[in-house]
Amino acid sequence: MSEVIVQLRVAPPGAVAGAPASPAGAVGADLLRTGLRLEPLHPGATDPASATWYRVDVPADRDVQAVAAALRERADVRAAYVKPPAATP
């Protein structure tokens, strides 16, 4: 499993207030149609800047670079990158 980190241009409605928001509006809905799920990176964040960050777990049988590239093409996404694997000490 790989992880894509996503920053939206604007926090979805309800995300900052702590209410359970739809998973980032159109981005989340489009990802669900492909079998992927957008999850808040900072659940319960009260800071509008923190509420724009999300993560997507991408199964090993999917092209994680293609998922990140498709997200970067969206007008409502500011950034999307593949999180590097954790380094062992």
Buried (B, 14 or more C-beta within 10 A) or exposed (E): EBBBBBBBEEBBEEBBEEEEBBBBBEBBEBBEEEEBEBBBBBEEBEEEEBBBBBBBBBEEEBEBEEBBEBBBEBEBBBBBBBEEEEEEE
